[in-house]
Amino acid sequence: MKSVTLLRTHIGSTLRQARISQGRTLRDVAKAARVSLGYLSEVERGQKEASSELLNSICQALDLSLLAVMTDVSIAIRATEAPSLSVVEAAA
């Protein structure tokens, strides 16, 4: 059976990558987004599913559009769901 990665995991990873690439701390982004540090940490780790309002607030704090985040998430999901090839031996 194929392992399923949750949408919140991809969203959290995308947000974390954006934050780190900007050289910003969790504390800084949490304050700008008006969410608790613990909550933002849980969102980044894929443990909490942010509401659309909070996701938008986090995106604004990171100076990202929601579209850009969701596009990156879509690309990540597509990569994990890419079909895999298997070798089938021909019957003799």
Phi and psi restraints in degrees (range 20) as a CNS / XPLOR table:
assign (resid 1 and name C) (resid 2 and name N)
       (resid 2 and name CA) (resid 2 and name C) 1.0 -78.6 20.0 2
assign (resid 2 and name N) (resid 2 and name CA)
       (resid 2 and name C) (resid 3 and name N) 1.0 137.1 20.0 2
assign (resid 2 and name C) (resid 3 and name N)
       (resid 3 and name CA) (resid 3 and name C) 1.0 -71.9 20.0 2
assign (resid 3 and name N) (resid 3 and name CA)
       (resid 3 and name C) (resid 4 and name N) 1.0 136.8 20.0 2
assign (resid 3 and name C) (resid 4 and name N)
       (resid 4 and name CA) (resid 4 and name C) 1.0 -105.9 20.0 2
assign (resid 4 and name N) (resid 4 and name CA)
       (resid 4 and name C) (resid 5 and name N) 1.0 129.8 20.0 2
assign (resid 4 and name C) (resid 5 and name N)
       (resid 5 and name CA) (resid 5 and name C) 1.0 -100.8 20.0 2
assign (resid 5 and name N) (resid 5 and name CA)
       (resid 5 and name C) (resid 6 and name N) 1.0 130.6 20.0 2
assign (resid 5 and name C) (resid 6 and name N)
       (resid 6 and name CA) (resid 6 and name C) 1.0 -73.4 20.0 2
assign (resid 6 and name N) (resid 6 and name CA)
       (resid 6 and name C) (resid 7 and name N) 1.0 150.6 20.0 2
assign (resid 6 and name C) (resid 7 and name N)
       (resid 7 and name CA) (resid 7 and name C) 1.0 -57.0 20.0 2
assign (resid 7 and name N) (resid 7 and name CA)
       (resid 7 and name C) (resid 8 and name N) 1.0 -41.3 20.0 2
assign (resid 7 and name C) (resid 8 and name N)
       (resid 8 and name CA) (resid 8 and name C) 1.0 -62.8 20.0 2
assign (resid 8 and name N) (resid 8 and name CA)
       (resid 8 and name C) (resid 9 and name N) 1.0 -28.5 20.0 2
assign (resid 8 and name C) (resid 9 and name N)
       (resid 9 and name CA) (resid 9 and name C) 1.0 -67.1 20.0 2
assign (resid 9 and name N) (resid 9 and name CA)
       (resid 9 and name C) (resid 10 and name N) 1.0 -43.8 20.0 2
assign (resid 9 and name C) (resid 10 and name N)
       (resid 10 and name CA) (resid 10 and name C) 1.0 -66.9 20.0 2
assign (resid 10 and name N) (resid 10 and name CA)
       (resid 10 and name C) (resid 11 and name N) 1.0 -41.2 20.0 2
assign (resid 10 and name C) (resid 11 and name N)
       (resid 11 and name CA) (resid 11 and name C) 1.0 -63.1 20.0 2
assign (resid 11 and name N) (resid 11 and name CA)
       (resid 11 and name C) (resid 12 and name N) 1.0 -46.8 20.0 2
assign (resid 11 and name C) (resid 12 and name N)
       (resid 12 and name CA) (resid 12 and name C) 1.0 -60.4 20.0 2
assign (resid 12 and name N) (resid 12 and name CA)
       (resid 12 and name C) (resid 13 and name N) 1.0 -43.2 20.0 2
assign (resid 12 and name C) (resid 13 and name N)
       (resid 13 and name CA) (resid 13 and name C) 1.0 -63.2 20.0 2
assign (resid 13 and name N) (resid 13 and name CA)
       (resid 13 and name C) (resid 14 and name N) 1.0 -41.5 20.0 2
assign (resid 13 and name C) (resid 14 and name N)
       (resid 14 and name CA) (resid 14 and name C) 1.0 -64.4 20.0 2
assign (resid 14 and name N) (resid 14 and name CA)
       (resid 14 and name C) (resid 15 and name N) 1.0 -43.5 20.0 2
assign (resid 14 and name C) (resid 15 and name N)
       (resid 15 and name CA) (resid 15 and name C) 1.0 -64.4 20.0 2
assign (resid 15 and name N) (resid 15 and name CA)
       (resid 15 and name C) (resid 16 and name N) 1.0 -41.8 20.0 2
assign (resid 15 and name C) (resid 16 and name N)
       (resid 16 and name CA) (resid 16 and name C) 1.0 -64.1 20.0 2
assign (resid 16 and name N) (resid 16 and name CA)
       (resid 16 and name C) (resid 17 and name N) 1.0 -43.9 20.0 2
assign (resid 16 and name C) (resid 17 and name N)
       (resid 17 and name CA) (resid 17 and name C) 1.0 -60.2 20.0 2
assign (resid 17 and name N) (resid 17 and name CA)
       (resid 17 and name C) (resid 18 and name N) 1.0 -41.4 20.0 2
assign (resid 17 and name C) (resid 18 and name N)
       (resid 18 and name CA) (resid 18 and name C) 1.0 -63.6 20.0 2
assign (resid 18 and name N) (resid 18 and name CA)
       (resid 18 and name C) (resid 19 and name N) 1.0 -45.4 20.0 2
assign (resid 18 and name C) (resid 19 and name N)
       (resid 19 and name CA) (resid 19 and name C) 1.0 -62.1 20.0 2
assign (resid 19 and name N) (resid 19 and name CA)
       (resid 19 and name C) (resid 20 and name N) 1.0 -46.2 20.0 2
assign (resid 19 and name C) (resid 20 and name N)
       (resid 20 and name CA) (resid 20 and name C) 1.0 -65.7 20.0 2
assign (resid 20 and name N) (resid 20 and name CA)
       (resid 20 and name C) (resid 21 and name N) 1.0 -41.0 20.0 2
assign (resid 20 and name C) (resid 21 and name N)
       (resid 21 and name CA) (resid 21 and name C) 1.0 -64.9 20.0 2
assign (resid 21 and name N) (resid 21 and name CA)
       (resid 21 and name C) (resid 22 and name N) 1.0 -24.7 20.0 2
assign (resid 21 and name C) (resid 22 and name N)
       (resid 22 and name CA) (resid 22 and name C) 1.0 -86.5 20.0 2
assign (resid 22 and name N) (resid 22 and name CA)
       (resid 22 and name C) (resid 23 and name N) 1.0 -4.4 20.0 2
assign (resid 22 and name C) (resid 23 and name N)
       (resid 23 and name CA) (resid 23 and name C) 1.0 68.3 20.0 2
assign (resid 23 and name N) (resid 23 and name CA)
       (resid 23 and name C) (resid 24 and name N) 1.0 30.7 20.0 2
assign (resid 23 and name C) (resid 24 and name N)
       (resid 24 and name CA) (resid 24 and name C) 1.0 -105.6 20.0 2
assign (resid 24 and name N) (resid 24 and name CA)
       (resid 24 and name C) (resid 25 and name N) 1.0 154.0 20.0 2
assign (resid 24 and name C) (resid 25 and name N)
       (resid 25 and name CA) (resid 25 and name C) 1.0 -91.5 20.0 2
assign (resid 25 and name N) (resid 25 and name CA)
       (resid 25 and name C) (resid 26 and name N) 1.0 160.5 20.0 2
assign (resid 25 and name C) (resid 26 and name N)
       (resid 26 and name CA) (resid 26 and name C) 1.0 -56.9 20.0 2
assign (resid 26 and name N) (resid 26 and name CA)
       (resid 26 and name C) (resid 27 and name N) 1.0 -43.5 20.0 2
assign (resid 26 and name C) (resid 27 and name N)
       (resid 27 and name CA) (resid 27 and name C) 1.0 -59.6 20.0 2
assign (resid 27 and name N) (resid 27 and name CA)
       (resid 27 and name C) (resid 28 and name N) 1.0 -45.5 20.0 2
assign (resid 27 and name C) (resid 28 and name N)
       (resid 28 and name CA) (resid 28 and name C) 1.0 -61.1 20.0 2
assign (resid 28 and name N) (resid 28 and name CA)
       (resid 28 and name C) (resid 29 and name N) 1.0 -48.6 20.0 2
assign (resid 28 and name C) (resid 29 and name N)
       (resid 29 and name CA) (resid 29 and name C) 1.0 -69.3 20.0 2
assign (resid 29 and name N) (resid 29 and name CA)
       (resid 29 and name C) (resid 30 and name N) 1.0 -40.3 20.0 2
assign (resid 29 and name C) (resid 30 and name N)
       (resid 30 and name CA) (resid 30 and name C) 1.0 -60.0 20.0 2
assign (resid 30 and name N) (resid 30 and name CA)
       (resid 30 and name C) (resid 31 and name N) 1.0 -43.3 20.0 2
assign (resid 30 and name C) (resid 31 and name N)
       (resid 31 and name CA) (resid 31 and name C) 1.0 -64.0 20.0 2
assign (resid 31 and name N) (resid 31 and name CA)
       (resid 31 and name C) (resid 32 and name N) 1.0 -45.6 20.0 2
assign (resid 31 and name C) (resid 32 and name N)
       (resid 32 and name CA) (resid 32 and name C) 1.0 -64.5 20.0 2
assign (resid 32 and name N) (resid 32 and name CA)
       (resid 32 and name C) (resid 33 and name N) 1.0 -34.2 20.0 2
assign (resid 32 and name C) (resid 33 and name N)
       (resid 33 and name CA) (resid 33 and name C) 1.0 -86.5 20.0 2
assign (resid 33 and name N) (resid 33 and name CA)
       (resid 33 and name C) (resid 34 and name N) 1.0 -8.7 20.0 2
assign (resid 33 and name C) (resid 34 and name N)
       (resid 34 and name CA) (resid 34 and name C) 1.0 60.6 20.0 2
assign (resid 34 and name N) (resid 34 and name CA)
       (resid 34 and name C) (resid 35 and name N) 1.0 43.8 20.0 2
assign (resid 34 and name C) (resid 35 and name N)
       (resid 35 and name CA) (resid 35 and name C) 1.0 -126.3 20.0 2
assign (resid 35 and name N) (resid 35 and name CA)
       (resid 35 and name C) (resid 36 and name N) 1.0 160.3 20.0 2
assign (resid 35 and name C) (resid 36 and name N)
       (resid 36 and name CA) (resid 36 and name C) 1.0 -71.6 20.0 2
assign (resid 36 and name N) (resid 36 and name CA)
       (resid 36 and name C) (resid 37 and name N) 1.0 152.1 20.0 2
assign (resid 36 and name C) (resid 37 and name N)
       (resid 37 and name CA) (resid 37 and name C) 1.0 -58.1 20.0 2
assign (resid 37 and name N) (resid 37 and name CA)
       (resid 37 and name C) (resid 38 and name N) 1.0 -44.4 20.0 2
assign (resid 37 and name C) (resid 38 and name N)
       (resid 38 and name CA) (resid 38 and name C) 1.0 -62.8 20.0 2
assign (resid 38 and name N) (resid 38 and name CA)
       (resid 38 and name C) (resid 39 and name N) 1.0 -40.0 20.0 2
assign (resid 38 and name C) (resid 39 and name N)
       (resid 39 and name CA) (resid 39 and name C) 1.0 -65.0 20.0 2
assign (resid 39 and name N) (resid 39 and name CA)
       (resid 39 and name C) (resid 40 and name N) 1.0 -47.1 20.0 2
assign (resid 39 and name C) (resid 40 and name N)
       (resid 40 and name CA) (resid 40 and name C) 1.0 -60.4 20.0 2
assign (resid 40 and name N) (resid 40 and name CA)
       (resid 40 and name C) (resid 41 and name N) 1.0 -40.9 20.0 2
assign (resid 40 and name C) (resid 41 and name N)
       (resid 41 and name CA) (resid 41 and name C) 1.0 -60.1 20.0 2
assign (resid 41 and name N) (resid 41 and name CA)
       (resid 41 and name C) (resid 42 and name N) 1.0 -43.3 20.0 2
assign (resid 41 and name C) (resid 42 and name N)
       (resid 42 and name CA) (resid 42 and name C) 1.0 -66.9 20.0 2
assign (resid 42 and name N) (resid 42 and name CA)
       (resid 42 and name C) (resid 43 and name N) 1.0 -36.8 20.0 2
assign (resid 42 and name C) (resid 43 and name N)
       (resid 43 and name CA) (resid 43 and name C) 1.0 -63.8 20.0 2
assign (resid 43 and name N) (resid 43 and name CA)
       (resid 43 and name C) (resid 44 and name N) 1.0 -46.7 20.0 2
assign (resid 43 and name C) (resid 44 and name N)
       (resid 44 and name CA) (resid 44 and name C) 1.0 -62.0 20.0 2
assign (resid 44 and name N) (resid 44 and name CA)
       (resid 44 and name C) (resid 45 and name N) 1.0 -33.5 20.0 2
assign (resid 44 and name C) (resid 45 and name N)
       (resid 45 and name CA) (resid 45 and name C) 1.0 -85.6 20.0 2
assign (resid 45 and name N) (resid 45 and name CA)
       (resid 45 and name C) (resid 46 and name N) 1.0 0.8 20.0 2
assign (resid 45 and name C) (resid 46 and name N)
       (resid 46 and name CA) (resid 46 and name C) 1.0 75.8 20.0 2
assign (resid 46 and name N) (resid 46 and name CA)
       (resid 46 and name C) (resid 47 and name N) 1.0 18.0 20.0 2
assign (resid 46 and name C) (resid 47 and name N)
       (resid 47 and name CA) (resid 47 and name C) 1.0 -91.2 20.0 2
assign (resid 47 and name N) (resid 47 and name CA)
       (resid 47 and name C) (resid 48 and name N) 1.0 -21.7 20.0 2
assign (resid 47 and name C) (resid 48 and name N)
       (resid 48 and name CA) (resid 48 and name C) 1.0 -124.0 20.0 2
assign (resid 48 and name N) (resid 48 and name CA)
       (resid 48 and name C) (resid 49 and name N) 1.0 144.3 20.0 2
assign (resid 48 and name C) (resid 49 and name N)
       (resid 49 and name CA) (resid 49 and name C) 1.0 -100.5 20.0 2
assign (resid 49 and name N) (resid 49 and name CA)
       (resid 49 and name C) (resid 50 and name N) 1.0 112.4 20.0 2
assign (resid 49 and name C) (resid 50 and name N)
       (resid 50 and name CA) (resid 50 and name C) 1.0 -72.9 20.0 2
assign (resid 50 and name N) (resid 50 and name CA)
       (resid 50 and name C) (resid 51 and name N) 1.0 140.6 20.0 2
assign (resid 50 and name C) (resid 51 and name N)
       (resid 51 and name CA) (resid 51 and name C) 1.0 -66.9 20.0 2
assign (resid 51 and name N) (resid 51 and name CA)
       (resid 51 and name C) (resid 52 and name N) 1.0 164.8 20.0 2
assign (resid 51 and name C) (resid 52 and name N)
       (resid 52 and name CA) (resid 52 and name C) 1.0 -61.5 20.0 2
assign (resid 52 and name N) (resid 52 and name CA)
       (resid 52 and name C) (resid 53 and name N) 1.0 -35.4 20.0 2
assign (resid 52 and name C) (resid 53 and name N)
       (resid 53 and name CA) (resid 53 and name C) 1.0 -65.9 20.0 2
assign (resid 53 and name N) (resid 53 and name CA)
       (resid 53 and name C) (resid 54 and name N) 1.0 -45.6 20.0 2
assign (resid 53 and name C) (resid 54 and name N)
       (resid 54 and name CA) (resid 54 and name C) 1.0 -70.1 20.0 2
assign (resid 54 and name N) (resid 54 and name CA)
       (resid 54 and name C) (resid 55 and name N) 1.0 -37.1 20.0 2
assign (resid 54 and name C) (resid 55 and name N)
       (resid 55 and name CA) (resid 55 and name C) 1.0 -61.7 20.0 2
assign (resid 55 and name N) (resid 55 and name CA)
       (resid 55 and name C) (resid 56 and name N) 1.0 -42.6 20.0 2
assign (resid 55 and name C) (resid 56 and name N)
       (resid 56 and name CA) (resid 56 and name C) 1.0 -62.5 20.0 2
assign (resid 56 and name N) (resid 56 and name CA)
       (resid 56 and name C) (resid 57 and name N) 1.0 -41.0 20.0 2
assign (resid 56 and name C) (resid 57 and name N)
       (resid 57 and name CA) (resid 57 and name C) 1.0 -63.3 20.0 2
assign (resid 57 and name N) (resid 57 and name CA)
       (resid 57 and name C) (resid 58 and name N) 1.0 -41.6 20.0 2
assign (resid 57 and name C) (resid 58 and name N)
       (resid 58 and name CA) (resid 58 and name C) 1.0 -66.4 20.0 2
assign (resid 58 and name N) (resid 58 and name CA)
       (resid 58 and name C) (resid 59 and name N) 1.0 -42.3 20.0 2
assign (resid 58 and name C) (resid 59 and name N)
       (resid 59 and name CA) (resid 59 and name C) 1.0 -61.0 20.0 2
assign (resid 59 and name N) (resid 59 and name CA)
       (resid 59 and name C) (resid 60 and name N) 1.0 -43.3 20.0 2
assign (resid 59 and name C) (resid 60 and name N)
       (resid 60 and name CA) (resid 60 and name C) 1.0 -62.8 20.0 2
assign (resid 60 and name N) (resid 60 and name CA)
       (resid 60 and name C) (resid 61 and name N) 1.0 -40.5 20.0 2
assign (resid 60 and name C) (resid 61 and name N)
       (resid 61 and name CA) (resid 61 and name C) 1.0 -62.7 20.0 2
assign (resid 61 and name N) (resid 61 and name CA)
       (resid 61 and name C) (resid 62 and name N) 1.0 -30.7 20.0 2
assign (resid 61 and name C) (resid 62 and name N)
       (resid 62 and name CA) (resid 62 and name C) 1.0 -91.7 20.0 2
assign (resid 62 and name N) (resid 62 and name CA)
       (resid 62 and name C) (resid 63 and name N) 1.0 2.9 20.0 2
assign (resid 62 and name C) (resid 63 and name N)
       (resid 63 and name CA) (resid 63 and name C) 1.0 56.4 20.0 2
assign (resid 63 and name N) (resid 63 and name CA)
       (resid 63 and name C) (resid 64 and name N) 1.0 44.3 20.0 2
assign (resid 63 and name C) (resid 64 and name N)
       (resid 64 and name CA) (resid 64 and name C) 1.0 -120.9 20.0 2
assign (resid 64 and name N) (resid 64 and name CA)
       (resid 64 and name C) (resid 65 and name N) 1.0 149.7 20.0 2
assign (resid 64 and name C) (resid 65 and name N)
       (resid 65 and name CA) (resid 65 and name C) 1.0 -84.5 20.0 2
assign (resid 65 and name N) (resid 65 and name CA)
       (resid 65 and name C) (resid 66 and name N) 1.0 150.5 20.0 2
assign (resid 65 and name C) (resid 66 and name N)
       (resid 66 and name CA) (resid 66 and name C) 1.0 -60.8 20.0 2
assign (resid 66 and name N) (resid 66 and name CA)
       (resid 66 and name C) (resid 67 and name N) 1.0 -35.7 20.0 2
assign (resid 66 and name C) (resid 67 and name N)
       (resid 67 and name CA) (resid 67 and name C) 1.0 -61.0 20.0 2
assign (resid 67 and name N) (resid 67 and name CA)
       (resid 67 and name C) (resid 68 and name N) 1.0 -43.4 20.0 2
assign (resid 67 and name C) (resid 68 and name N)
       (resid 68 and name CA) (resid 68 and name C) 1.0 -62.5 20.0 2
assign (resid 68 and name N) (resid 68 and name CA)
       (resid 68 and name C) (resid 69 and name N) 1.0 -42.0 20.0 2
assign (resid 68 and name C) (resid 69 and name N)
       (resid 69 and name CA) (resid 69 and name C) 1.0 -64.5 20.0 2
assign (resid 69 and name N) (resid 69 and name CA)
       (resid 69 and name C) (resid 70 and name N) 1.0 -47.3 20.0 2
assign (resid 69 and name C) (resid 70 and name N)
       (resid 70 and name CA) (resid 70 and name C) 1.0 -67.9 20.0 2
assign (resid 70 and name N) (resid 70 and name CA)
       (resid 70 and name C) (resid 71 and name N) 1.0 -30.7 20.0 2
assign (resid 70 and name C) (resid 71 and name N)
       (resid 71 and name CA) (resid 71 and name C) 1.0 -65.4 20.0 2
assign (resid 71 and name N) (resid 71 and name CA)
       (resid 71 and name C) (resid 72 and name N) 1.0 -45.7 20.0 2
assign (resid 71 and name C) (resid 72 and name N)
       (resid 72 and name CA) (resid 72 and name C) 1.0 -62.3 20.0 2
assign (resid 72 and name N) (resid 72 and name CA)
       (resid 72 and name C) (resid 73 and name N) 1.0 -40.0 20.0 2
assign (resid 72 and name C) (resid 73 and name N)
       (resid 73 and name CA) (resid 73 and name C) 1.0 -63.8 20.0 2
assign (resid 73 and name N) (resid 73 and name CA)
       (resid 73 and name C) (resid 74 and name N) 1.0 -42.6 20.0 2
assign (resid 73 and name C) (resid 74 and name N)
       (resid 74 and name CA) (resid 74 and name C) 1.0 -60.9 20.0 2
assign (resid 74 and name N) (resid 74 and name CA)
       (resid 74 and name C) (resid 75 and name N) 1.0 -42.3 20.0 2
assign (resid 74 and name C) (resid 75 and name N)
       (resid 75 and name CA) (resid 75 and name C) 1.0 -63.4 20.0 2
assign (resid 75 and name N) (resid 75 and name CA)
       (resid 75 and name C) (resid 76 and name N) 1.0 -43.0 20.0 2
assign (resid 75 and name C) (resid 76 and name N)
       (resid 76 and name CA) (resid 76 and name C) 1.0 -63.8 20.0 2
assign (resid 76 and name N) (resid 76 and name CA)
       (resid 76 and name C) (resid 77 and name N) 1.0 -41.4 20.0 2
assign (resid 76 and name C) (resid 77 and name N)
       (resid 77 and name CA) (resid 77 and name C) 1.0 -65.7 20.0 2
assign (resid 77 and name N) (resid 77 and name CA)
       (resid 77 and name C) (resid 78 and name N) 1.0 -43.8 20.0 2
assign (resid 77 and name C) (resid 78 and name N)
       (resid 78 and name CA) (resid 78 and name C) 1.0 -58.5 20.0 2
assign (resid 78 and name N) (resid 78 and name CA)
       (resid 78 and name C) (resid 79 and name N) 1.0 -40.0 20.0 2
assign (resid 78 and name C) (resid 79 and name N)
       (resid 79 and name CA) (resid 79 and name C) 1.0 -65.4 20.0 2
assign (resid 79 and name N) (resid 79 and name CA)
       (resid 79 and name C) (resid 80 and name N) 1.0 -36.9 20.0 2
assign (resid 79 and name C) (resid 80 and name N)
       (resid 80 and name CA) (resid 80 and name C) 1.0 -78.7 20.0 2
assign (resid 80 and name N) (resid 80 and name CA)
       (resid 80 and name C) (resid 81 and name N) 1.0 -21.9 20.0 2
assign (resid 80 and name C) (resid 81 and name N)
       (resid 81 and name CA) (resid 81 and name C) 1.0 -99.5 20.0 2
assign (resid 81 and name N) (resid 81 and name CA)
       (resid 81 and name C) (resid 82 and name N) 1.0 7.9 20.0 2
assign (resid 81 and name C) (resid 82 and name N)
       (resid 82 and name CA) (resid 82 and name C) 1.0 -58.7 20.0 2
assign (resid 82 and name N) (resid 82 and name CA)
       (resid 82 and name C) (resid 83 and name N) 1.0 137.4 20.0 2
assign (resid 82 and name C) (resid 83 and name N)
       (resid 83 and name CA) (resid 83 and name C) 1.0 -63.6 20.0 2
assign (resid 83 and name N) (resid 83 and name CA)
       (resid 83 and name C) (resid 84 and name N) 1.0 142.8 20.0 2
assign (resid 83 and name C) (resid 84 and name N)
       (resid 84 and name CA) (resid 84 and name C) 1.0 -105.2 20.0 2
assign (resid 84 and name N) (resid 84 and name CA)
       (resid 84 and name C) (resid 85 and name N) 1.0 145.1 20.0 2
assign (resid 84 and name C) (resid 85 and name N)
       (resid 85 and name CA) (resid 85 and name C) 1.0 -93.4 20.0 2
assign (resid 85 and name N) (resid 85 and name CA)
       (resid 85 and name C) (resid 86 and name N) 1.0 143.4 20.0 2
assign (resid 85 and name C) (resid 86 and name N)
       (resid 86 and name CA) (resid 86 and name C) 1.0 -128.3 20.0 2
assign (resid 86 and name N) (resid 86 and name CA)
       (resid 86 and name C) (resid 87 and name N) 1.0 149.2 20.0 2
assign (resid 86 and name C) (resid 87 and name N)
       (resid 87 and name CA) (resid 87 and name C) 1.0 -88.7 20.0 2
assign (resid 87 and name N) (resid 87 and name CA)
       (resid 87 and name C) (resid 88 and name N) 1.0 129.2 20.0 2
assign (resid 87 and name C) (resid 88 and name N)
       (resid 88 and name CA) (resid 88 and name C) 1.0 -114.6 20.0 2
assign (resid 88 and name N) (resid 88 and name CA)
       (resid 88 and name C) (resid 89 and name N) 1.0 125.2 20.0 2
assign (resid 88 and name C) (resid 89 and name N)
       (resid 89 and name CA) (resid 89 and name C) 1.0 -80.6 20.0 2
assign (resid 89 and name N) (resid 89 and name CA)
       (resid 89 and name C) (resid 90 and name N) 1.0 137.3 20.0 2
assign (resid 89 and name C) (resid 90 and name N)
       (resid 90 and name CA) (resid 90 and name C) 1.0 -74.5 20.0 2
assign (resid 90 and name N) (resid 90 and name CA)
       (resid 90 and name C) (resid 91 and name N) 1.0 142.0 20.0 2
assign (resid 90 and name C) (resid 91 and name N)
       (resid 91 and name CA) (resid 91 and name C) 1.0 -73.2 20.0 2
assign (resid 91 and name N) (resid 91 and name CA)
       (resid 91 and name C) (resid 92 and name N) 1.0 138.1 20.0 2
